[in-house]
Amino acid sequence: MAPRSTLHQALCEALDDEYRARATYRAVIDAFGPVLPFINIIQSEQRHINALLSLFAARGLEPIADPYAQGLPAPASIEAACRIGVHAEIENAALYDRLMQAAEGDDEVLWVFRNLRRASAECHLPAFQRRLTGAQAESCGGGGKGGGHCCGGRGRARAAMHAERVVDSPG
């Protein structure tokens, strides 16, 4: 196998983190049911994965397989799960801060990375923090269950749609 380029490594690292987030939040839902904010955020994590997979395809790069496909253990409580979510979303934002350096020169990858970072820092993190403090945890942008600009999909979906549109467009 040929060594991966810096960009390919960055995309693989981002995809691994999104796979882990999805598996973590799926474990919470499997253990505790369709609780907020997990039920919204897991949908967003799938859109992140789709956006990243589209970037791989557009560049002819091989994505990593999901190492968490067999699942992860569930936290002991929803409170513990939210604390894990807070930590994971802080780490995710820091990851994208670092990975953006590897994507310099590829405007589309930078755009997707910025949007994924923004969703973690500005949507998912506050949703977990609100749940921990007992505040409303439905969505980050208002609009009720699934209607927030990030957790409900409009912010993250734009990244996925943009990446998928590039794959389908000529040149």
Secondary structure, 3 states (H helix, E strand, C coil): CCCCCHHHHHHHHHHHHHHHHHHHHHHHHHHHCCCCCHHHHHHHHHHHHHHHHHHHHHCCCCCCCCCCCCCCCCCCCHHHHHHHHHHHHHHHHHHHHHHHHHCCCCHHHHHHHHHHHHHHHHHHHHHHHHHHHCCCCCCCCCCCCCCCCCCCCHHHHHHHHHHHHHHHCCC
